[in-house]
Amino acid sequence: MKLVTIVGARPQFIKSAPFSDMFRKGHKEIIIHTGQHYDENMSDIFFQELAIPKPDYFLGVGSGSHGYQTGRMIEKIEQVLLKEKPDGVLVYGDTNSTLAGALAASKLHIPVFHVEAGLRSYNKQMPEEQNRILTDHISDLLFCPTKTAVENLKREGILDGVLLTGDIMADAVNRFMNLSNKFYSNGKWLEVLKADNPHLPQLKEKEYYLATVHRAENTDDLMKLKCIFTALEMLDQPVLVPLHPRTRKLVGELNISFENVIIIQPVGYLLMLHLTKNAYMVVTDSGGLQKEAYLLKTPCTTLRNETEWIETLENGWNCLCPINIQSILEKASRNLDSLNETQPQVFGDGKAALRICQAIVERYA
């Protein structure tokens, strides 16, 4: 069988790694990287370190408005699909690359396989929510990470081709956590951080918060951004914040003097896994990091009013938090004694890639 996989952002490469390993044992996979998000970390070192297959096509679409970006992707993906003539197209998640890949394939009557199908935040102001819904409704196989995702699709009348596989990110976290330990255990994580951030204090594992802020709803509203960073500065333990240069510039305009907040350069995936695993708590507006925190048994406070990963809320490992100083302080300082060590396995058993591969091959090979 010949399959085209479409990705556009680094997290999608990470999710695709377990599947690629499994599928390539007996079949051919062509990887298209749209270039939706591209940075220098997507270099040979990244692929070598994580042992991820390199893309066969790099489309170089880059940034732009949603319409421009998605339209350019559809045009360029279509050209590759006409050339390669695959038996199916696999897409991940909810980015513009996801929707563009699904649309291009569907228009050419090529079966579409959607990994992470059925997620819903029920906030259509989020472009990701629109991408999820549209992709699900034109997909032929829908691989759901949770029972909630299956139920969401059922409510929308989508029943055919729906499979509960577990979350492929659980496969990836299990795989890459072993690599992360190899590179960053025994204090090596702090040495690496200090090499790039000479003024970093002597942090201790489980005695720092790890925070990320990247959603436009938080970064483009300076009042919200100021609330977030004012609250982080007031927390009872140091707050480590890997920050994108654009957001870093915005934070610099807030006129806040930081002592407790430690802003550092963005870090690679393996180091981020180690920082997440060993943080006292994660404070974030990232959907992916919420789930990774859960999988690594690190409590999380989510700087949003809703989440697509509602399973993380049910037992107290995660909580939603409106953007005001008092709420952030209360949620991030909440009592964690009730967290049960036998954490519910809501995202599956780490064998999602196997189930996805088997389902595709059984129906379309």
Backbone hydrogen bonds in HBPLUS format (Angstrom, degrees):
<---DONOR---> <-ACCEPTOR-->    atom                        ^
c    i                          cat <-CA-CA->   ^        H-A-AA   ^      H-
h    n   atom  resd res      DA  || num        DHA   H-A  angle D-A-AA Bond
n    s   type  num  typ     dist DA aas  dist angle  dist       angle   num
A0028-LYS N   A0001-MET O   2.90 MM  27  6.15 160.2  1.94 169.2 173.3     1
A0087-ASP N   A0002-LYS O   2.74 MM  85  5.49 160.5  1.78 151.6 157.8     2
A0003-LEU N   A0028-LYS O   2.89 MM  25  6.26 162.0  1.92 155.2 160.4     3
A0030-ILE N   A0003-LEU O   2.78 MM  27  6.18 158.7  1.83 159.3 166.6     4
A0004-VAL N   A0088-GLY O   3.06 MM  84  6.43 166.7  2.08 154.7 158.1     5
A0090-LEU N   A0004-VAL O   2.78 MM  86  6.20 160.6  1.81 156.1 163.0     6
A0005-THR N   A0030-ILE O   2.78 MM  25  6.13 161.2  1.82 159.3 165.4     7
A0032-ILE N   A0005-THR O   2.83 MM  27  6.16 167.5  1.84 169.5 173.5     8
A0006-ILE N   A0090-LEU O   2.97 MM  84  6.30 163.4  1.99 174.7 178.6     9
A0007-VAL N   A0032-ILE O   2.94 MM  25  6.26 167.5  1.96 172.3 175.2    10
A0034-THR N   A0007-VAL O   2.95 MM  27  6.40 161.3  1.98 159.3 162.5    11
A0037-HIS N   A0008-GLY O   2.94 MM  29  6.08 158.1  1.99 171.6 167.3    12
A0012-GLN N   A0009-ALA O   2.90 MM   3  5.53 135.1  2.11 117.3 129.4    13
A0013-PHE N   A0010-ARG O   3.01 MM   3  5.25 128.0  2.29 105.8 119.1    14
A0014-ILE N   A0010-ARG O   3.21 MM   4  6.59 157.1  2.27 154.0 160.2    15
A0015-LYS N   A0011-PRO O   2.99 MM   4  6.28 156.8  2.04 147.0 152.7    16
A0016-SER N   A0012-GLN O   2.93 MM   4  6.01 145.0  2.06 137.0 146.9    17
A0017-ALA N   A0013-PHE O   3.12 MM   4  6.26 129.8  2.38 143.9 154.6    18
A0020-SER N   A0016-SER O   2.85 MM   4  5.99 171.0  1.86 168.3 171.1    19
A0021-ASP N   A0017-ALA O   3.13 MM   4  6.30 166.0  2.15 155.4 158.1    20
A0022-MET N   A0018-PRO O   3.27 MM   4  6.45 158.4  2.32 141.5 146.8    21
A0023-PHE N   A0019-PHE O   2.79 MM   4  5.98 174.9  1.79 170.4 170.6    22
A0024-ARG N   A0020-SER O   2.99 MM   4  5.80 164.7  2.01 148.7 153.0    23
A0025-LYS N   A0022-MET O   3.38 MM   3  5.81 161.7  2.42 108.2 113.5    24
A0026-GLY N   A0023-PHE O   3.30 MM   3  6.32 164.0  2.33 125.2 127.0    25
A0027-HIS N   A0023-PHE O   3.11 MM   4  5.90 134.5  2.33 144.7 156.7    26
A0056-ASP N   A0031-ILE O   2.80 MM  25  5.25 143.2  1.93 133.2 144.9    27
A0057-TYR N   A0031-ILE O   3.11 MM  26  6.52 152.0  2.20 158.1 160.9    28
A0033-HIS N   A0057-TYR O   2.80 MM  24  6.06 176.1  1.80 164.2 164.9    29
A0059-LEU N   A0033-HIS O   2.84 MM  26  6.24 164.2  1.87 161.3 166.8    30
A0061-VAL N   A0034-THR O   2.94 MM  27  6.00 169.4  1.95 160.4 159.6    31
A0062-GLY N   A0035-GLY O   3.04 MM  27  5.34 137.1  2.23 108.4 119.7    32
A0042-MET N   A0039-ASP O   3.02 MM   3  5.83 163.1  2.05 120.4 125.4    33
A0046-PHE N   A0043-SER O   3.05 MM   3  5.33 119.1  2.43 103.3 117.3    34
A0047-PHE N   A0043-SER O   3.31 MM   4  6.75 161.1  2.34 156.3 159.6    35
A0048-GLN N   A0044-ASP O   2.85 MM   4  6.03 159.2  1.89 153.8 160.4    36
A0049-GLU N   A0045-ILE O   2.77 MM   4  5.80 166.3  1.79 154.1 158.1    37
A0050-LEU N   A0046-PHE O   3.12 MM   4  6.23 160.4  2.16 147.1 151.9    38
A0051-ALA N   A0047-PHE O   2.77 MM   4  5.41 113.9  2.21 132.0 147.2    39
A0052-ILE N   A0047-PHE O   3.08 MM   5  4.97 146.0  2.20 131.6 140.9    40
A0069-GLN N   A0065-SER O   2.82 MM   4  5.91 173.3  1.83 161.0 163.3    41
A0070-THR N   A0066-HIS O   2.93 MM   4  5.89 168.4  1.94 147.9 151.9    42
A0071-GLY N   A0067-GLY O   2.94 MM   4  5.86 158.8  1.99 143.3 150.1    43
A0072-ARG N   A0068-TYR O   2.98 MM   4  6.10 165.6  2.00 152.9 156.4    44
A0073-MET N   A0069-GLN O   3.06 MM   4  6.24 156.4  2.12 146.5 153.4    45
A0074-ILE N   A0070-THR O   2.98 MM   4  6.24 163.9  2.01 152.2 155.8    46
A0075-GLU N   A0071-GLY O   3.11 MM   4  6.35 166.2  2.13 151.4 154.5    47
A0076-LYS N   A0072-ARG O   3.03 MM   4  6.26 163.3  2.06 150.7 154.8    48
A0077-ILE N   A0073-MET O   2.74 MM   4  5.80 167.1  1.76 162.1 166.2    49
A0078-GLU N   A0074-ILE O   2.95 MM   4  5.92 161.0  1.99 146.4 152.0    50
A0080-VAL N   A0076-LYS O   3.33 MM   4  6.70 154.3  2.40 144.4 150.1    51
A0080-VAL N   A0077-ILE O   3.04 MM   3  5.22 116.2  2.46  99.9 115.1    52
A0081-LEU N   A0077-ILE O   2.91 MM   4  6.22 162.9  1.94 159.0 164.3    53
A0082-LEU N   A0078-GLU O   2.91 MM   4  6.11 157.1  1.97 153.5 159.0    54
A0083-LYS N   A0079-GLN O   3.16 MM   4  6.34 145.4  2.29 136.6 145.7    55
A0084-GLU N   A0080-VAL O   2.80 MM   4  6.02 166.3  1.81 160.1 163.3    56
A0085-LYS N   A0081-LEU O   2.83 MM   4  5.46 154.4  1.90 140.9 147.7    57
A0089-VAL N   A0111-PRO O   2.88 MM  22  6.26 154.1  1.95 161.6 170.2    58
A0113-PHE N   A0089-VAL O   2.80 MM  24  6.06 161.5  1.83 163.3 164.0    59
A0091-VAL N   A0113-PHE O   2.90 MM  22  6.26 162.9  1.93 170.7 173.4    60
A0115-VAL N   A0091-VAL O   2.93 MM  24  6.22 175.3  1.93 167.3 167.2    61
A0093-GLY N   A0115-VAL O   2.99 MM  22  6.26 154.2  2.06 155.7 163.5    62
A0098-THR N   A0095-THR O   3.03 MM   3  5.08 123.3  2.36  96.5 110.5    63
A0099-LEU N   A0095-THR O   3.27 MM   4  6.73 159.1  2.32 153.5 155.9    64
A0100-ALA N   A0096-ASN O   2.89 MM   4  6.02 166.6  1.91 152.1 156.6    65
A0101-GLY N   A0097-SER O   2.92 MM   4  5.96 162.3  1.96 145.7 150.5    66
A0102-ALA N   A0098-THR O   3.05 MM   4  6.24 160.4  2.09 147.8 153.4    67
A0103-LEU N   A0099-LEU O   2.88 MM   4  6.06 164.6  1.90 156.0 160.0    68
A0104-ALA N   A0100-ALA O   2.95 MM   4  6.06 168.2  1.97 151.4 155.0    69
A0105-ALA N   A0101-GLY O   3.08 MM   4  6.17 164.2  2.10 146.4 150.8    70
A0106-SER N   A0102-ALA O   2.90 MM   4  5.97 165.3  1.92 149.2 154.1    71
A0107-LYS N   A0103-LEU O   2.98 MM   4  6.08 162.0  2.02 153.4 157.0    72
A0108-LEU N   A0105-ALA O   3.01 MM   3  5.19 131.6  2.25 100.7 114.4    73
A0110-ILE N   A0105-ALA O   2.92 MM   5  4.98 173.1  1.92 142.2 141.4    74
A0109-HIS N   A0106-SER O   2.99 MM   3  4.88 159.6  2.03 104.3 108.8    75
A0140-ASP N   A0112-VAL O   2.75 MM  28  5.27 156.8  1.80 140.3 148.2    76
A0141-LEU N   A0112-VAL O   3.16 MM  29  6.59 158.9  2.21 152.7 156.1    77
A0114-HIS N   A0141-LEU O   2.92 MM  27  6.30 166.1  1.94 165.4 165.0    78
A0143-PHE N   A0114-HIS O   2.88 MM  29  6.01 165.7  1.91 160.4 165.1    79
A0116-GLU N   A0143-PHE O   3.12 MM  27  5.92 135.2  2.33 155.4 163.7    80
A0117-ALA N   A0143-PHE O   3.02 MM  26  5.47 160.0  2.06 134.2 135.5    81
A0126-MET N   A0123-ASN O   3.14 MM   3  5.97 165.8  2.16 120.4 124.4    82
A0129-GLU N   A0126-MET O   3.04 MM   3  5.35 127.9  2.32 104.9 117.5    83
A0130-GLN N   A0126-MET O   3.42 MM   4  6.88 156.7  2.47 151.7 156.8    84
A0131-ASN N   A0127-PRO O   2.99 MM   4  6.26 160.6  2.02 150.9 156.5    85
A0132-ARG N   A0128-GLU O   2.91 MM   4  6.15 156.6  1.97 148.9 154.7    86
A0133-ILE N   A0129-GLU O   3.11 MM   4  6.31 173.3  2.12 154.4 155.3    87
A0134-LEU N   A0130-GLN O   3.08 MM   4  6.18 175.4  2.08 156.6 157.9    88
A0135-THR N   A0131-ASN O   2.99 MM   4  5.97 161.7  2.02 146.0 151.8    89
A0136-ASP N   A0132-ARG O   2.93 MM   4  6.07 165.3  1.95 154.3 158.5    90
A0137-HIS N   A0133-ILE O   3.15 MM   4  6.37 153.0  2.22 148.8 155.6    91
A0138-ILE N   A0135-THR O   3.19 MM   3  5.51 157.1  2.24 107.9 114.8    92
A0139-SER N   A0136-ASP O   3.37 MM   3  5.25 167.4  2.39 102.3 105.7    93
A0142-LEU N   A0161-GLY O   2.77 MM  19  5.87 169.5  1.78 145.6 146.5    94
A0163-LEU N   A0142-LEU O   2.92 MM  21  6.17 167.4  1.93 163.4 162.2    95
A0144-CYS N   A0163-LEU O   2.78 MM  19  5.95 168.3  1.79 168.6 170.8    96
A0165-THR N   A0144-CYS O   2.99 MM  21  5.88 153.7  2.06 150.6 158.9    97
A0150-VAL N   A0146-THR O   3.37 MM   4  6.79 151.3  2.46 142.0 148.8    98
A0151-GLU N   A0147-LYS O   3.03 MM   4  6.37 159.3  2.07 153.6 158.8    99
A0152-ASN N   A0148-THR O   2.89 MM   4  6.17 151.2  1.98 149.1 157.5   100
A0153-LEU N   A0149-ALA O   3.15 MM   4  6.42 157.6  2.20 147.6 151.9   101
A0154-LYS N   A0150-VAL O   3.03 MM   4  6.31 154.9  2.10 146.7 154.2   102
A0155-ARG N   A0151-GLU O   3.03 MM   4  6.29 154.6  2.10 150.1 155.4   103
A0156-GLU N   A0153-LEU O   2.98 MM   3  5.10 135.1  2.18  99.0 112.2   104
A0158-ILE N   A0153-LEU O   2.88 MM   5  5.08 160.2  1.92 149.1 142.4   105
A0157-GLY N   A0154-LYS O   2.99 MM   3  5.01 160.8  2.03 107.2 111.1   106
A0167-ASP N   A0347-PHE O   2.90 MM 180  5.17 176.4  1.90 133.1 134.1   107
A0170-ALA N   A0167-ASP O   2.99 MM   3  5.57 145.3  2.11 112.3 121.3   108
A0171-ASP N   A0168-ILE O   3.11 MM   3  5.09 120.0  2.48  94.0 108.2   109
A0172-ALA N   A0168-ILE O   3.05 MM   4  6.44 158.4  2.10 146.6 152.1   110
A0173-VAL N   A0169-MET O   2.79 MM   4  5.95 164.8  1.81 151.4 155.1   111
A0174-ASN N   A0170-ALA O   3.13 MM   4  6.18 164.4  2.16 142.9 147.3   112
A0175-ARG N   A0171-ASP O   3.07 MM   4  6.30 158.2  2.12 146.5 152.8   113
A0176-PHE N   A0172-ALA O   2.81 MM   4  5.98 173.6  1.82 162.3 163.5   114
A0177-MET N   A0173-VAL O   2.85 MM   4  5.63 143.7  1.98 145.2 152.6   115
A0180-SER N   A0176-PHE O   2.83 MM   4  6.06 155.4  1.89 146.8 154.3   116
A0181-ASN N   A0177-MET O   2.96 MM   4  6.16 159.6  2.00 148.6 152.4   117
A0182-LYS N   A0178-ASN O   3.21 MM   4  6.43 148.9  2.31 138.1 146.3   118
A0183-PHE N   A0179-LEU O   3.15 MM   4  6.50 148.7  2.25 149.3 156.6   119
A0184-TYR N   A0180-SER O   2.86 MM   4  5.87 156.0  1.91 158.2 165.2   120
A0185-SER N   A0181-ASN O   3.21 MM   4  5.01 147.9  2.32 130.2 128.5   121
A0189-TRP N   A0184-TYR O   3.22 MM   5  4.57 134.3  2.44 129.9 119.7   122
A0188-LYS N   A0185-SER O   3.24 MM   3  5.69 168.0  2.25 115.2 118.1   123
A0191-GLU N   A0187-GLY O   3.44 MM   4  6.80 157.2  2.50 146.9 152.9   124
A0192-VAL N   A0188-LYS O   2.99 MM   4  6.24 160.0  2.03 153.4 158.0   125
A0193-LEU N   A0189-TRP O   3.03 MM   4  6.25 160.1  2.07 144.1 149.8   126
A0194-LYS N   A0190-LEU O   2.90 MM   4  6.04 160.1  1.94 148.5 153.9   127
A0195-ALA N   A0191-GLU O   3.07 MM   4  6.25 138.5  2.25 140.4 150.8   128
A0196-ASP N   A0193-LEU O   3.22 MM   3  5.56 131.1  2.47 103.1 114.1   129
A0197-ASN N   A0193-LEU O   2.83 MM   4  5.88 131.5  2.07 140.9 156.2   130
A0200-LEU N   A0197-ASN O   3.02 MM   3  5.68 156.8  2.08 131.7 132.1   131
A0203-LEU N   A0201-PRO O   2.97 MM   2  5.79 121.1  2.33 112.3  95.8   132
A0207-GLU N   A0204-LYS O   3.06 MM   3  5.42 146.4  2.18 135.7 133.9   133
A0206-LYS N   A0278-ASN O   2.60 MM  72  5.27 152.3  1.67 173.2 162.9   134
A0280-TYR N   A0208-TYR O   2.79 MM  72  5.54 166.6  1.81 160.0 162.7   135
A0209-TYR N   A0238-PRO O   2.82 MM  29  6.22 164.4  1.85 159.5 163.9   136
A0240-LEU N   A0209-TYR O   2.78 MM  31  6.03 167.8  1.80 160.5 156.1   137
A0210-LEU N   A0281-MET O   2.96 MM  71  6.38 160.4  2.00 156.8 163.0   138
A0283-VAL N   A0210-LEU O   2.83 MM  73  6.18 157.0  1.88 148.2 153.5   139
A0211-ALA N   A0240-LEU O   2.89 MM  29  6.11 169.4  1.90 158.8 161.4   140
A0212-THR N   A0283-VAL O   3.00 MM  71  6.59 145.1  2.12 149.2 159.4   141
A0218-ASN N   A0215-ARG O   2.91 MM   3  5.52 150.6  2.00 116.7 125.4   142
A0219-THR N   A0215-ARG O   2.88 MM   4  6.10 167.0  1.90 156.1 160.6   143
A0220-ASP N   A0216-ALA O   2.88 MM   4  5.20 159.2  1.92 134.9 140.5   144
A0224-LYS N   A0221-ASP O   3.03 MM   3  5.40 116.1  2.45 106.7 121.2   145
A0225-LEU N   A0221-ASP O   2.93 MM   4  6.22 165.5  1.95 157.4 162.2   146
A0226-LYS N   A0222-LEU O   2.91 MM   4  5.93 152.9  1.98 138.1 145.1   147
A0227-CYS N   A0223-MET O   3.02 MM   4  6.27 155.2  2.08 144.1 150.7   148
A0228-ILE N   A0224-LYS O   2.93 MM   4  6.24 163.2  1.96 156.9 160.8   149
A0229-PHE N   A0225-LEU O   3.05 MM   4  6.29 173.7  2.06 154.3 155.1   150
A0230-THR N   A0226-LYS O   2.86 MM   4  5.84 148.2  1.96 145.2 154.3   151
A0231-ALA N   A0227-CYS O   2.99 MM   4  6.11 160.3  2.03 147.4 152.5   152
A0232-LEU N   A0228-ILE O   2.93 MM   4  6.21 158.7  1.98 149.0 155.6   153
A0233-GLU N   A0229-PHE O   3.06 MM   4  6.08 153.7  2.13 135.6 142.0   154
A0234-MET N   A0231-ALA O   2.96 MM   3  5.09 136.5  2.15 100.7 113.5   155
A0235-LEU N   A0232-LEU O   3.26 MM   3  5.40 164.5  2.29 106.7 111.4   156
A0239-VAL N   A0260-ASN O   3.05 MM  21  6.17 168.2  2.06 145.8 146.6   157
A0262-ILE N   A0239-VAL O   2.74 MM  23  5.89 170.5  1.75 169.2 165.9   158
A0241-VAL N   A0262-ILE O   2.87 MM  21  5.94 168.9  1.88 154.5 152.1   159
A0264-ILE N   A0241-VAL O   3.01 MM  23  5.98 163.7  2.04 130.5 134.5   160
A0243-LEU N   A0264-ILE O   3.04 MM  21  6.25 164.4  2.07 166.6 163.4   161
A0248-ARG N   A0244-HIS O   2.83 MM   4  6.01 159.0  1.87 159.8 166.6   162
A0249-LYS N   A0245-PRO O   2.99 MM   4  6.16 150.4  2.08 144.5 150.4   163
A0250-LEU N   A0246-ARG O   3.24 MM   4  6.60 155.5  2.31 142.7 148.7   164
A0251-VAL N   A0247-THR O   2.86 MM   4  6.16 158.9  1.91 155.1 160.8   165
A0252-GLY N   A0248-ARG O   3.00 MM   4  6.20 145.5  2.12 140.9 150.3   166
A0253-GLU N   A0250-LEU O   3.04 MM   3  5.30 147.9  2.15 103.4 113.0   167
A0254-LEU N   A0251-VAL O   3.05 MM   3  5.36 166.7  2.07 114.9 118.1   168
A0272-MET N   A0268-GLY O   2.93 MM   4  6.10 155.4  1.99 150.7 158.8   169
A0273-LEU N   A0269-TYR O   2.89 MM   4  6.15 150.9  1.97 150.3 157.4   170
A0274-HIS N   A0270-LEU O   3.23 MM   4  6.54 155.7  2.30 140.4 145.9   171
A0275-LEU N   A0271-LEU O   2.91 MM   4  6.21 162.6  1.94 154.9 159.6   172
A0276-THR N   A0272-MET O   2.88 MM   4  6.02 154.6  1.94 147.4 154.3   173
A0277-LYS N   A0273-LEU O   2.88 MM   4  6.05 168.4  1.90 153.8 156.9   174
A0278-ASN N   A0274-HIS O   3.06 MM   4  6.14 149.9  2.15 146.7 153.9   175
A0279-ALA N   A0276-THR O   3.43 MM   3  5.36 168.8  2.44 103.5 106.7   176
A0282-VAL N   A0299-PRO O   2.89 MM  17  6.31 161.5  1.93 151.1 156.1   177
A0301-THR N   A0282-VAL O   2.78 MM  19  6.24 150.8  1.86 156.0 166.1   178
A0284-THR N   A0301-THR O   3.00 MM  17  6.49 155.5  2.06 159.1 167.0   179
A0303-LEU N   A0284-THR O   2.71 MM  19  5.72 160.3  1.75 140.3 147.3   180
A0290-GLN N   A0286-SER O   3.22 MM   4  6.32 149.8  2.32 138.6 145.9   181
A0291-LYS N   A0287-GLY O   3.38 MM   4  6.70 159.7  2.43 147.3 151.0   182
A0292-GLU N   A0288-GLY O   2.97 MM   4  6.26 160.4  2.01 150.6 156.6   183
A0293-ALA N   A0289-LEU O   2.85 MM   4  5.90 158.8  1.90 146.8 152.3   184
A0294-TYR N   A0290-GLN O   3.12 MM   4  6.40 155.1  2.18 142.2 148.7   185
A0295-LEU N   A0291-LYS O   2.89 MM   4  6.20 165.4  1.91 154.8 158.4   186
A0296-LEU N   A0292-GLU O   2.92 MM   4  6.07 141.6  2.07 144.6 154.7   187
A0298-THR N   A0293-ALA O   2.80 MM   5  4.92 175.7  1.81 147.6 148.4   188
A0297-LYS N   A0294-TYR O   2.98 MM   3  4.94 162.2  2.02 106.8 111.2   189
A0300-CYS N   A0317-TRP O   2.71 MM  17  6.11 154.5  1.77 161.4 168.1   190
A0319-CYS N   A0300-CYS O   3.19 MM  19  6.65 127.2  2.48 132.5 146.6   191
A0302-THR N   A0319-CYS O   2.82 MM  17  5.97 173.6  1.82 165.0 166.9   192
A0321-CYS N   A0302-THR O   2.82 MM  19  5.74 127.8  2.10 175.3 168.4   193
A0312-THR N   A0309-TRP O   3.12 MM   3  5.99 153.9  2.19 122.2 127.5   194
A0313-LEU N   A0310-ILE O   2.98 MM   3  5.42 154.8  2.04 112.0 119.9   195
A0318-ASN N   A0312-THR O   3.12 MM   6  5.43 128.9  2.39 152.3 146.6   196
A0316-GLY N   A0313-LEU O   3.44 MM   3  5.54 165.4  2.46 105.4 109.6   197
A0324-ASN N   A0322-PRO O   3.01 MM   2  6.03 122.8  2.35 111.8  95.7   198
A0328-ILE N   A0324-ASN O   3.09 MM   4  6.31 168.1  2.10 164.3 167.9   199
A0329-LEU N   A0325-ILE O   3.02 MM   4  6.24 164.8  2.05 155.5 159.6   200
A0330-GLU N   A0326-GLN O   2.93 MM   4  6.12 159.9  1.97 150.6 156.4   201
A0331-LYS N   A0327-SER O   2.84 MM   4  5.96 171.5  1.85 157.3 159.7   202
A0332-ALA N   A0328-ILE O   2.95 MM   4  5.88 164.1  1.97 147.6 152.8   203
A0333-SER N   A0329-LEU O   3.09 MM   4  5.93 131.2  2.34 132.8 144.0   204
A0334-ARG N   A0331-LYS O   3.34 MM   3  5.19 166.0  2.36 104.1 105.3   205
A0339-LEU N   A0336-LEU O   3.17 MM   3  5.81 167.3  2.18 119.7 123.6   206
A0348-GLY N   A0345-GLN O   3.45 MM   3  5.81 159.1  2.50 114.9 113.6   207
A0355-ARG N   A0351-LYS O   3.35 MM   4  6.69 161.5  2.39 148.0 152.2   208
A0356-ILE N   A0352-ALA O   2.90 MM   4  6.13 162.1  1.93 160.6 165.9   209
A0357-CYS N   A0353-ALA O   2.95 MM   4  6.04 167.9  1.97 150.0 153.7   210
A0358-GLN N   A0354-LEU O   2.96 MM   4  6.12 166.6  1.98 150.9 154.8   211
A0359-ALA N   A0355-ARG O   3.01 MM   4  6.11 159.9  2.05 145.9 151.2   212
A0360-ILE N   A0356-ILE O   3.08 MM   4  6.31 164.2  2.11 154.9 158.3   213
A0361-VAL N   A0357-CYS O   3.05 MM   4  6.21 173.2  2.05 158.0 159.9   214
A0362-GLU N   A0358-GLN O   2.92 MM   4  5.93 163.1  1.95 150.1 155.3   215
A0363-ARG N   A0359-ALA O   3.24 MM   4  6.28 150.0  2.33 141.2 147.7   216
A0364-TYR N   A0360-ILE O   2.88 MM   4  5.81 151.3  1.96 153.3 161.1   217
A0365-ALA N   A0361-VAL O   3.08 MM   4  4.77 153.1  2.16 123.6 127.8   218
